[in-house]
Amino acid sequence: MNQSALQQQLNAHHQAFANEIVNLSETDFSYATPGKWTAGQQLEHILRSVAPVKWAFSLPKFLLRLFFCKATRPSKNYDELVNKYQRALEFAAFRQQRALIAA
């Protein structure tokens, strides 16, 4: 996927999410299932995570390579990335449980 297509997809998905958030009542906006984020917390997370991506897209490629170097491994596909993220979440939950037991 090229940069332009990625930007278009990000914009489309964020706009769809924003449309959902705008249509929520105050109660729904603040509601959270136990252990899950509220819609407001999800919105804040997205806003905080998009800012550095937006900044990176505005830089020339040579600056990105200067700041972050060139990758030394092939990129992960979506399924591999999701799997890695879920394993990291499981590990974080495990460490949190161990910390609670030790306390």
Biopython code that builds the backbone (N, CA, C, O; Angstrom):
import numpy as np
from Bio.PDB.StructureBuilder import StructureBuilder

atoms = [
    (1, "MET", "N", (0.857, -1.170, 0.000)),
    (1, "MET", "CA", (0.000, 0.000, 0.000)),
    (1, "MET", "C", (0.904, 1.234, 0.000)),
    (1, "MET", "O", (1.854, 1.312, 0.779)),
    (2, "ASN", "N", (0.608, 2.184, -0.865)),
    (2, "ASN", "CA", (1.433, 3.388, -0.911)),
    (2, "ASN", "C", (0.922, 4.432, 0.082)),
    (2, "ASN", "O", (-0.146, 4.278, 0.676)),
    (3, "GLN", "N", (1.702, 5.488, 0.246)),
    (3, "GLN", "CA", (1.394, 6.507, 1.252)),
    (3, "GLN", "C", (0.046, 7.172, 0.997)),
    (3, "GLN", "O", (-0.718, 7.408, 1.932)),
    (4, "SER", "N", (-0.242, 7.469, -0.239)),
    (4, "SER", "CA", (-1.498, 8.138, -0.569)),
    (4, "SER", "C", (-2.708, 7.262, -0.219)),
    (4, "SER", "O", (-3.682, 7.740, 0.363)),
    (5, "ALA", "N", (-2.636, 5.982, -0.578)),
    (5, "ALA", "CA", (-3.730, 5.063, -0.263)),
    (5, "ALA", "C", (-3.888, 4.901, 1.243)),
    (5, "ALA", "O", (-5.007, 4.839, 1.752)),
    (6, "LEU", "N", (-2.768, 4.833, 1.954)),
    (6, "LEU", "CA", (-2.819, 4.711, 3.408)),
    (6, "LEU", "C", (-3.468, 5.941, 4.028)),
    (6, "LEU", "O", (-4.303, 5.821, 4.924)),
    (7, "GLN", "N", (-3.089, 7.116, 3.556)),
    (7, "GLN", "CA", (-3.688, 8.351, 4.069)),
    (7, "GLN", "C", (-5.188, 8.378, 3.809)),
    (7, "GLN", "O", (-5.962, 8.779, 4.679)),
    (8, "GLN", "N", (-5.604, 7.956, 2.623)),
    (8, "GLN", "CA", (-7.031, 7.939, 2.295)),
    (8, "GLN", "C", (-7.793, 6.984, 3.204)),
    (8, "GLN", "O", (-8.882, 7.305, 3.678)),
    (9, "GLN", "N", (-7.215, 5.804, 3.447)),
    (9, "GLN", "CA", (-7.876, 4.840, 4.333)),
    (9, "GLN", "C", (-7.960, 5.368, 5.762)),
    (9, "GLN", "O", (-9.003, 5.264, 6.408)),
    (10, "LEU", "N", (-6.864, 5.931, 6.248)),
    (10, "LEU", "CA", (-6.872, 6.496, 7.600)),
    (10, "LEU", "C", (-7.937, 7.582, 7.723)),
    (10, "LEU", "O", (-8.707, 7.603, 8.683)),
    (11, "ASN", "N", (-7.973, 8.470, 6.757)),
    (11, "ASN", "CA", (-8.964, 9.547, 6.790)),
    (11, "ASN", "C", (-10.386, 9.003, 6.765)),
    (11, "ASN", "O", (-11.243, 9.470, 7.516)),
    (12, "ALA", "N", (-10.642, 8.027, 5.914)),
    (12, "ALA", "CA", (-11.986, 7.452, 5.812)),
    (12, "ALA", "C", (-12.408, 6.781, 7.123)),
    (12, "ALA", "O", (-13.532, 6.972, 7.587)),
    (13, "HIS", "N", (-11.510, 6.000, 7.713)),
    (13, "HIS", "CA", (-11.841, 5.305, 8.962)),
    (13, "HIS", "C", (-12.000, 6.283, 10.129)),
    (13, "HIS", "O", (-12.887, 6.117, 10.967)),
    (14, "HIS", "N", (-11.150, 7.291, 10.179)),
    (14, "HIS", "CA", (-11.280, 8.269, 11.253)),
    (14, "HIS", "C", (-12.542, 9.104, 11.098)),
    (14, "HIS", "O", (-13.173, 9.463, 12.092)),
    (15, "GLN", "N", (-12.915, 9.414, 9.872)),
    (15, "GLN", "CA", (-14.146, 10.169, 9.650)),
    (15, "GLN", "C", (-15.358, 9.336, 10.051)),
    (15, "GLN", "O", (-16.293, 9.854, 10.663)),
    (16, "ALA", "N", (-15.348, 8.057, 9.713)),
    (16, "ALA", "CA", (-16.454, 7.175, 10.106)),
    (16, "ALA", "C", (-16.556, 7.087, 11.627)),
    (16, "ALA", "O", (-17.655, 7.132, 12.179)),
    (17, "PHE", "N", (-15.414, 6.961, 12.303)),
    (17, "PHE", "CA", (-15.408, 6.916, 13.765)),
    (17, "PHE", "C", (-15.916, 8.232, 14.344)),
    (17, "PHE", "O", (-16.716, 8.231, 15.279)),
    (18, "ALA", "N", (-15.455, 9.356, 13.790)),
    (18, "ALA", "CA", (-15.895, 10.673, 14.269)),
    (18, "ALA", "C", (-17.401, 10.827, 14.101)),
    (18, "ALA", "O", (-18.066, 11.377, 14.979)),
    (19, "ASN", "N", (-17.942, 10.352, 12.994)),
    (19, "ASN", "CA", (-19.389, 10.427, 12.784)),
    (19, "ASN", "C", (-20.145, 9.620, 13.837)),
    (19, "ASN", "O", (-21.198, 10.046, 14.312)),
    (20, "GLU", "N", (-19.611, 8.465, 14.199)),
    (20, "GLU", "CA", (-20.235, 7.657, 15.251)),
    (20, "GLU", "C", (-20.183, 8.379, 16.601)),
    (20, "GLU", "O", (-21.176, 8.401, 17.328)),
    (21, "ILE", "N", (-19.047, 8.962, 16.935)),
    (21, "ILE", "CA", (-18.877, 9.661, 18.209)),
    (21, "ILE", "C", (-19.825, 10.847, 18.311)),
    (21, "ILE", "O", (-20.448, 11.055, 19.352)),
    (22, "VAL", "N", (-19.939, 11.622, 17.245)),
    (22, "VAL", "CA", (-20.796, 12.820, 17.245)),
    (22, "VAL", "C", (-22.249, 12.444, 17.515)),
    (22, "VAL", "O", (-22.979, 13.210, 18.143)),
    (23, "ASN", "N", (-22.668, 11.286, 17.052)),
    (23, "ASN", "CA", (-24.069, 10.876, 17.201)),
    (23, "ASN", "C", (-24.375, 10.193, 18.533)),
    (23, "ASN", "O", (-25.520, 9.815, 18.777)),
    (24, "LEU", "N", (-23.380, 10.029, 19.392)),
    (24, "LEU", "CA", (-23.617, 9.395, 20.693)),
    (24, "LEU", "C", (-24.223, 10.381, 21.685)),
    (24, "LEU", "O", (-23.912, 11.572, 21.665)),
    (25, "SER", "N", (-25.083, 9.875, 22.540)),
    (25, "SER", "CA", (-25.582, 10.697, 23.642)),
    (25, "SER", "C", (-24.462, 10.816, 24.675)),
    (25, "SER", "O", (-23.475, 10.082, 24.617)),
    (26, "GLU", "N", (-24.619, 11.738, 25.615)),
    (26, "GLU", "CA", (-23.613, 11.919, 26.673)),
    (26, "GLU", "C", (-23.457, 10.629, 27.484)),
    (26, "GLU", "O", (-22.348, 10.268, 27.878)),
    (27, "THR", "N", (-24.560, 9.947, 27.727)),
    (27, "THR", "CA", (-24.524, 8.687, 28.481)),
    (27, "THR", "C", (-23.729, 7.628, 27.730)),
    (27, "THR", "O", (-22.871, 6.959, 28.305)),
    (28, "ASP", "N", (-24.023, 7.480, 26.426)),
    (28, "ASP", "CA", (-23.307, 6.488, 25.629)),
    (28, "ASP", "C", (-21.836, 6.848, 25.464)),
    (28, "ASP", "O", (-20.982, 5.962, 25.430)),
    (29, "PHE", "N", (-21.531, 8.142, 25.362)),
    (29, "PHE", "CA", (-20.163, 8.605, 25.202)),
    (29, "PHE", "C", (-19.323, 8.229, 26.430)),
    (29, "PHE", "O", (-18.135, 7.928, 26.307)),
    (30, "SER", "N", (-19.939, 8.248, 27.597)),
    (30, "SER", "CA", (-19.234, 7.983, 28.856)),
    (30, "SER", "C", (-19.351, 6.539, 29.329)),
    (30, "SER", "O", (-18.708, 6.163, 30.309)),
    (31, "TYR", "N", (-20.156, 5.725, 28.657)),
    (31, "TYR", "CA", (-20.383, 4.349, 29.093)),
    (31, "TYR", "C", (-19.185, 3.462, 28.744)),
    (31, "TYR", "O", (-18.587, 3.589, 27.675)),
    (32, "ALA", "N", (-18.853, 2.570, 29.666)),
    (32, "ALA", "CA", (-17.810, 1.581, 29.410)),
    (32, "ALA", "C", (-18.220, 0.242, 30.003)),
    (32, "ALA", "O", (-18.672, 0.164, 31.146)),
    (33, "THR", "N", (-18.060, -0.793, 29.221)),
    (33, "THR", "CA", (-18.190, -2.146, 29.737)),
    (33, "THR", "C", (-17.006, -2.352, 30.682)),
    (33, "THR", "O", (-15.914, -1.860, 30.399)),
    (34, "PRO", "N", (-17.190, -3.063, 31.791)),
    (34, "PRO", "CA", (-16.071, -3.259, 32.724)),
    (34, "PRO", "C", (-14.803, -3.760, 32.006)),
    (34, "PRO", "O", (-14.837, -4.728, 31.247)),
    (35, "GLY", "N", (-13.704, -3.076, 32.270)),
    (35, "GLY", "CA", (-12.437, -3.442, 31.665)),
    (35, "GLY", "C", (-12.215, -2.891, 30.267)),
    (35, "GLY", "O", (-11.178, -3.152, 29.656)),
    (36, "LYS", "N", (-13.178, -2.131, 29.752)),
    (36, "LYS", "CA", (-13.057, -1.568, 28.396)),
    (36, "LYS", "C", (-13.039, -0.048, 28.471)),
    (36, "LYS", "O", (-13.423, 0.531, 29.487)),
    (37, "TRP", "N", (-12.598, 0.595, 27.405)),
    (37, "TRP", "CA", (-12.560, 2.043, 27.343)),
    (37, "TRP", "C", (-13.922, 2.608, 26.969)),
    (37, "TRP", "O", (-14.727, 1.953, 26.306)),
    (38, "THR", "N", (-14.161, 3.841, 27.409)),
    (38, "THR", "CA", (-15.349, 4.570, 26.949)),
    (38, "THR", "C", (-15.074, 5.056, 25.535)),
    (38, "THR", "O", (-13.933, 5.032, 25.073)),
    (39, "ALA", "N", (-16.116, 5.493, 24.856)),
    (39, "ALA", "CA", (-15.929, 6.068, 23.517)),
    (39, "ALA", "C", (-15.029, 7.294, 23.600)),
    (39, "ALA", "O", (-14.214, 7.521, 22.706)),
    (40, "GLY", "N", (-15.161, 8.079, 24.651)),
    (40, "GLY", "CA", (-14.321, 9.255, 24.836)),
    (40, "GLY", "C", (-12.852, 8.894, 25.013)),
    (40, "GLY", "O", (-11.979, 9.564, 24.464)),
    (41, "GLN", "N", (-12.576, 7.846, 25.772)),
    (41, "GLN", "CA", (-11.193, 7.401, 25.951)),
    (41, "GLN", "C", (-10.623, 6.867, 24.633)),
    (41, "GLN", "O", (-9.455, 7.092, 24.316)),
    (42, "GLN", "N", (-11.448, 6.169, 23.883)),
    (42, "GLN", "CA", (-11.014, 5.666, 22.577)),
    (42, "GLN", "C", (-10.687, 6.831, 21.647)),
    (42, "GLN", "O", (-9.690, 6.797, 20.925)),
    (43, "LEU", "N", (-11.534, 7.862, 21.669)),
    (43, "LEU", "CA", (-11.299, 9.048, 20.851)),
    (43, "LEU", "C", (-9.987, 9.732, 21.241)),
    (43, "LEU", "O", (-9.210, 10.123, 20.370)),
    (44, "GLU", "N", (-9.741, 9.875, 22.531)),
    (44, "GLU", "CA", (-8.500, 10.495, 22.997)),
    (44, "GLU", "C", (-7.284, 9.681, 22.550)),
    (44, "GLU", "O", (-6.277, 10.251, 22.131)),
    (45, "HIS", "N", (-7.375, 8.365, 22.638)),
    (45, "HIS", "CA", (-6.286, 7.496, 22.208)),
    (45, "HIS", "C", (-5.985, 7.704, 20.723)),
    (45, "HIS", "O", (-4.824, 7.816, 20.332)),
    (46, "ILE", "N", (-7.015, 7.755, 19.914)),
    (46, "ILE", "CA", (-6.824, 7.939, 18.474)),
    (46, "ILE", "C", (-6.198, 9.298, 18.190)),
    (46, "ILE", "O", (-5.277, 9.398, 17.380)),
    (47, "LEU", "N", (-6.687, 10.334, 18.843)),
    (47, "LEU", "CA", (-6.130, 11.669, 18.612)),
    (47, "LEU", "C", (-4.656, 11.727, 18.989)),
    (47, "LEU", "O", (-3.857, 12.328, 18.272)),
    (48, "ARG", "N", (-4.292, 11.110, 20.102)),
    (48, "ARG", "CA", (-2.889, 11.111, 20.533)),
    (48, "ARG", "C", (-2.002, 10.265, 19.623)),
    (48, "ARG", "O", (-0.832, 10.588, 19.417)),
    (49, "SER", "N", (-2.554, 9.189, 19.082)),
    (49, "SER", "CA", (-1.734, 8.317, 18.237)),
    (49, "SER", "C", (-1.620, 8.828, 16.810)),
    (49, "SER", "O", (-0.656, 8.506, 16.116)),
    (50, "VAL", "N", (-2.582, 9.613, 16.362)),
    (50, "VAL", "CA", (-2.547, 10.127, 14.991)),
    (50, "VAL", "C", (-1.563, 11.290, 14.849)),
    (50, "VAL", "O", (-0.985, 11.476, 13.778)),
    (51, "ALA", "N", (-1.368, 12.058, 15.892)),
    (51, "ALA", "CA", (-0.500, 13.245, 15.802)),
    (51, "ALA", "C", (0.908, 12.903, 15.302)),
    (51, "ALA", "O", (1.387, 13.568, 14.383)),
    (52, "PRO", "N", (1.593, 11.900, 15.863)),
    (52, "PRO", "CA", (2.925, 11.599, 15.344)),
    (52, "PRO", "C", (2.901, 11.037, 13.918)),
    (52, "PRO", "O", (3.835, 11.260, 13.149)),
    (53, "VAL", "N", (1.850, 10.319, 13.571)),
    (53, "VAL", "CA", (1.743, 9.781, 12.210)),
    (53, "VAL", "C", (1.576, 10.930, 11.219)),
    (53, "VAL", "O", (2.209, 10.946, 10.163)),
    (54, "LYS", "N", (0.729, 11.879, 11.564)),
    (54, "LYS", "CA", (0.524, 13.045, 10.709)),
    (54, "LYS", "C", (1.851, 13.794, 10.534)),
    (54, "LYS", "O", (2.188, 14.215, 9.427)),
    (55, "TRP", "N", (2.592, 13.957, 11.616)),
    (55, "TRP", "CA", (3.885, 14.633, 11.561)),
    (55, "TRP", "C", (4.842, 13.868, 10.636)),
    (55, "TRP", "O", (5.530, 14.471, 9.812)),
    (56, "ALA", "N", (4.880, 12.542, 10.780)),
    (56, "ALA", "CA", (5.785, 11.732, 9.967)),
    (56, "ALA", "C", (5.448, 11.821, 8.484)),
    (56, "ALA", "O", (6.349, 11.882, 7.647)),
    (57, "PHE", "N", (4.163, 11.830, 8.152)),
    (57, "PHE", "CA", (3.762, 11.929, 6.747)),
    (57, "PHE", "C", (4.152, 13.275, 6.135)),
    (57, "PHE", "O", (4.280, 13.386, 4.915)),
    (58, "SER", "N", (4.338, 14.281, 6.962)),
    (58, "SER", "CA", (4.675, 15.596, 6.438)),
    (58, "SER", "C", (6.176, 15.743, 6.151)),
    (58, "SER", "O", (6.592, 16.698, 5.494)),
    (59, "LEU", "N", (6.977, 14.809, 6.637)),
    (59, "LEU", "CA", (8.426, 14.894, 6.455)),
    (59, "LEU", "C", (8.863, 14.295, 5.111)),
    (59, "LEU", "O", (8.239, 13.360, 4.609)),
    (60, "PRO", "N", (9.937, 14.840, 4.540)),
    (60, "PRO", "CA", (10.521, 14.186, 3.364)),
    (60, "PRO", "C", (11.092, 12.821, 3.757)),
    (60, "PRO", "O", (11.501, 12.622, 4.901)),
    (61, "LYS", "N", (11.119, 11.892, 2.815)),
    (61, "LYS", "CA", (11.570, 10.529, 3.112)),
    (61, "LYS", "C", (12.983, 10.495, 3.688)),
    (61, "LYS", "O", (13.261, 9.707, 4.592)),
    (62, "PHE", "N", (13.878, 11.340, 3.176)),
    (62, "PHE", "CA", (15.257, 11.282, 3.668)),
    (62, "PHE", "C", (15.336, 11.657, 5.145)),
    (62, "PHE", "O", (16.197, 11.145, 5.860)),
    (63, "LEU", "N", (14.456, 12.541, 5.617)),
    (63, "LEU", "CA", (14.445, 12.879, 7.048)),
    (63, "LEU", "C", (13.925, 11.714, 7.888)),
    (63, "LEU", "O", (14.439, 11.446, 8.975)),
    (64, "LEU", "N", (12.914, 11.031, 7.384)),
    (64, "LEU", "CA", (12.417, 9.856, 8.105)),
    (64, "LEU", "C", (13.526, 8.821, 8.265)),
    (64, "LEU", "O", (13.699, 8.247, 9.340)),
    (65, "ARG", "N", (14.272, 8.589, 7.190)),
    (65, "ARG", "CA", (15.379, 7.622, 7.277)),
    (65, "ARG", "C", (16.456, 8.110, 8.230)),
    (65, "ARG", "O", (17.063, 7.316, 8.948)),
    (66, "LEU", "N", (16.695, 9.421, 8.238)),
    (66, "LEU", "CA", (17.698, 9.986, 9.135)),
    (66, "LEU", "C", (17.279, 9.808, 10.595)),
    (66, "LEU", "O", (18.095, 9.432, 11.436)),
    (67, "PHE", "N", (16.001, 10.080, 10.895)),
    (67, "PHE", "CA", (15.505, 9.967, 12.270)),
    (67, "PHE", "C", (15.330, 8.519, 12.709)),
    (67, "PHE", "O", (15.680, 8.168, 13.836)),
    (68, "PHE", "N", (14.798, 7.684, 11.839)),
    (68, "PHE", "CA", (14.375, 6.346, 12.249)),
    (68, "PHE", "C", (15.168, 5.216, 11.604)),
    (68, "PHE", "O", (14.942, 4.052, 11.936)),
    (69, "CYS", "N", (16.075, 5.516, 10.706)),
    (69, "CYS", "CA", (16.878, 4.519, 10.000)),
    (69, "CYS", "C", (15.991, 3.677, 9.074)),
    (69, "CYS", "O", (14.763, 3.741, 9.121)),
    (70, "LYS", "N", (16.653, 2.902, 8.250)),
    (70, "LYS", "CA", (15.932, 2.023, 7.341)),
    (70, "LYS", "C", (15.676, 0.696, 8.051)),
    (70, "LYS", "O", (16.527, 0.214, 8.799)),
    (71, "ALA", "N", (14.522, 0.116, 7.819)),
    (71, "ALA", "CA", (14.167, -1.153, 8.459)),
    (71, "ALA", "C", (15.167, -2.236, 8.077)),
    (71, "ALA", "O", (15.618, -2.309, 6.933)),
    (72, "THR", "N", (15.505, -3.071, 9.045)),
    (72, "THR", "CA", (16.441, -4.163, 8.796)),
    (72, "THR", "C", (15.716, -5.489, 8.623)),
    (72, "THR", "O", (16.352, -6.535, 8.492)),
    (73, "ARG", "N", (14.411, -5.449, 8.624)),
    (73, "ARG", "CA", (13.616, -6.656, 8.455)),
    (73, "ARG", "C", (12.417, -6.324, 7.571)),
    (73, "ARG", "O", (12.050, -5.156, 7.440)),
    (74, "PRO", "N", (11.810, -7.326, 6.971)),
    (74, "PRO", "CA", (10.616, -7.052, 6.159)),
    (74, "PRO", "C", (9.452, -6.600, 7.042)),
    (74, "PRO", "O", (9.373, -6.957, 8.217)),
    (75, "SER", "N", (8.569, -5.826, 6.467)),
    (75, "SER", "CA", (7.396, -5.357, 7.204)),
    (75, "SER", "C", (6.481, -6.527, 7.534)),
    (75, "SER", "O", (6.450, -7.533, 6.824)),
    (76, "LYS", "N", (5.738, -6.377, 8.624)),
    (76, "LYS", "CA", (4.747, -7.388, 8.992)),
    (76, "LYS", "C", (3.449, -7.097, 8.246)),
    (76, "LYS", "O", (3.121, -5.945, 7.963)),
    (77, "ASN", "N", (2.715, -8.169, 7.933)),
    (77, "ASN", "CA", (1.387, -7.936, 7.361)),
    (77, "ASN", "C", (0.409, -7.678, 8.509)),
    (77, "ASN", "O", (0.786, -7.752, 9.678)),
    (78, "TYR", "N", (-0.824, -7.382, 8.179)),
    (78, "TYR", "CA", (-1.811, -6.991, 9.181)),
    (78, "TYR", "C", (-2.000, -8.081, 10.240)),
    (78, "TYR", "O", (-1.999, -7.790, 11.436)),
    (79, "ASP", "N", (-2.159, -9.321, 9.808)),
    (79, "ASP", "CA", (-2.405, -10.416, 10.757)),
    (79, "ASP", "C", (-1.225, -10.610, 11.707)),
    (79, "ASP", "O", (-1.421, -10.857, 12.897)),
    (80, "GLU", "N", (-0.005, -10.499, 11.190)),
    (80, "GLU", "CA", (1.179, -10.628, 12.040)),
    (80, "GLU", "C", (1.246, -9.497, 13.059)),
    (80, "GLU", "O", (1.599, -9.709, 14.219)),
    (81, "LEU", "N", (0.902, -8.294, 12.610)),
    (81, "LEU", "CA", (0.919, -7.143, 13.503)),
    (81, "LEU", "C", (-0.121, -7.283, 14.616)),
    (81, "LEU", "O", (0.169, -7.003, 15.779)),
    (82, "VAL", "N", (-1.323, -7.715, 14.260)),
    (82, "VAL", "CA", (-2.378, -7.917, 15.256)),
    (82, "VAL", "C", (-1.961, -8.991, 16.256)),
    (82, "VAL", "O", (-2.160, -8.836, 17.461)),
    (83, "ASN", "N", (-1.383, -10.077, 15.756)),
    (83, "ASN", "CA", (-0.930, -11.168, 16.624)),
    (83, "ASN", "C", (0.123, -10.670, 17.607)),
    (83, "ASN", "O", (0.056, -10.981, 18.796)),
    (84, "LYS", "N", (1.093, -9.899, 17.123)),
    (84, "LYS", "CA", (2.145, -9.357, 17.986)),
    (84, "LYS", "C", (1.543, -8.431, 19.045)),
    (84, "LYS", "O", (1.934, -8.484, 20.211)),
    (85, "TYR", "N", (0.593, -7.586, 18.641)),
    (85, "TYR", "CA", (-0.058, -6.657, 19.570)),
    (85, "TYR", "C", (-0.832, -7.419, 20.639)),
    (85, "TYR", "O", (-0.764, -7.065, 21.816)),
    (86, "GLN", "N", (-1.562, -8.452, 20.251)),
    (86, "GLN", "CA", (-2.343, -9.229, 21.220)),
    (86, "GLN", "C", (-1.427, -9.958, 22.200)),
    (86, "GLN", "O", (-1.748, -10.060, 23.384)),
    (87, "ARG", "N", (-0.295, -10.463, 21.722)),
    (87, "ARG", "CA", (0.669, -11.105, 22.633)),
    (87, "ARG", "C", (1.227, -10.101, 23.629)),
    (87, "ARG", "O", (1.426, -10.426, 24.799)),
    (88, "ALA", "N", (1.482, -8.869, 23.163)),
    (88, "ALA", "CA", (1.989, -7.830, 24.062)),
    (88, "ALA", "C", (0.944, -7.480, 25.115)),
    (88, "ALA", "O", (1.286, -7.264, 26.277)),
    (89, "LEU", "N", (-0.324, -7.421, 24.721)),
    (89, "LEU", "CA", (-1.389, -7.144, 25.692)),
    (89, "LEU", "C", (-1.492, -8.263, 26.723)),
    (89, "LEU", "O", (-1.657, -7.999, 27.914)),
    (90, "GLU", "N", (-1.396, -9.508, 26.271)),
    (90, "GLU", "CA", (-1.446, -10.639, 27.194)),
    (90, "GLU", "C", (-0.279, -10.592, 28.172)),
    (90, "GLU", "O", (-0.457, -10.858, 29.360)),
    (91, "PHE", "N", (0.905, -10.258, 27.686)),
    (91, "PHE", "CA", (2.078, -10.172, 28.546)),
    (91, "PHE", "C", (1.913, -9.053, 29.568)),
    (91, "PHE", "O", (2.265, -9.216, 30.736)),
    (92, "ALA", "N", (1.372, -7.906, 29.124)),
    (92, "ALA", "CA", (1.153, -6.780, 30.045)),
    (92, "ALA", "C", (0.145, -7.170, 31.120)),
    (92, "ALA", "O", (0.329, -6.830, 32.288)),
    (93, "ALA", "N", (-0.913, -7.876, 30.742)),
    (93, "ALA", "CA", (-1.914, -8.316, 31.722)),
    (93, "ALA", "C", (-1.288, -9.300, 32.703)),
    (93, "ALA", "O", (-1.570, -9.241, 33.899)),
    (94, "PHE", "N", (-0.449, -10.196, 32.215)),
    (94, "PHE", "CA", (0.238, -11.158, 33.073)),
    (94, "PHE", "C", (1.124, -10.433, 34.080)),
    (94, "PHE", "O", (1.110, -10.760, 35.267)),
    (95, "ARG", "N", (1.898, -9.446, 33.614)),
    (95, "ARG", "CA", (2.779, -8.691, 34.512)),
    (95, "ARG", "C", (1.965, -7.916, 35.541)),
    (95, "ARG", "O", (2.376, -7.804, 36.696)),
    (96, "GLN", "N", (0.818, -7.382, 35.137)),
    (96, "GLN", "CA", (-0.023, -6.637, 36.068)),
    (96, "GLN", "C", (-0.577, -7.566, 37.155)),
    (96, "GLN", "O", (-0.629, -7.196, 38.328)),
    (97, "GLN", "N", (-0.987, -8.764, 36.757)),
    (97, "GLN", "CA", (-1.493, -9.732, 37.737)),
    (97, "GLN", "C", (-0.391, -10.110, 38.719)),
    (97, "GLN", "O", (-0.644, -10.185, 39.922)),
    (98, "ARG", "N", (0.822, -10.349, 38.238)),
    (98, "ARG", "CA", (1.944, -10.702, 39.113)),
    (98, "ARG", "C", (2.251, -9.580, 40.076)),
    (98, "ARG", "O", (2.576, -9.827, 41.237)),
    (99, "ALA", "N", (2.150, -8.342, 39.606)),
    (99, "ALA", "CA", (2.421, -7.185, 40.478)),
    (99, "ALA", "C", (1.351, -7.101, 41.564)),
    (99, "ALA", "O", (1.662, -6.782, 42.712)),
    (100, "LEU", "N", (0.108, -7.381, 41.220)),
    (100, "LEU", "CA", (-0.961, -7.339, 42.223)),
    (100, "LEU", "C", (-0.788, -8.430, 43.262)),
    (100, "LEU", "O", (-1.036, -8.210, 44.448)),
    (101, "ILE", "N", (-0.363, -9.608, 42.821)),
    (101, "ILE", "CA", (-0.144, -10.726, 43.738)),
    (101, "ILE", "C", (1.015, -10.411, 44.676)),
    (101, "ILE", "O", (0.951, -10.713, 45.867)),
    (102, "ALA", "N", (2.065, -9.811, 44.148)),
    (102, "ALA", "CA", (3.249, -9.500, 44.953)),
    (102, "ALA", "C", (2.995, -8.379, 45.945)),
    (102, "ALA", "O", (3.683, -8.283, 46.961)),
    (103, "ALA", "N", (2.018, -7.534, 45.663)),
    (103, "ALA", "CA", (1.765, -6.372, 46.545)),
    (103, "ALA", "C", (1.073, -6.749, 47.813)),
    (103, "ALA", "O", (0.796, -5.886, 48.646)),
]
sb = StructureBuilder()
sb.init_structure("model")
sb.init_model(0)
sb.init_chain("A")
sb.init_seg("    ")
for serial, (resi, resn, name, xyz) in enumerate(atoms, 1):
    if name == "N":
        sb.init_residue(resn, " ", resi, " ")
    sb.init_atom(name, np.array(xyz, "f"), 0.0, 1.0, " ", f" {name:<3s}", serial, name[0])
structure = sb.get_structure()
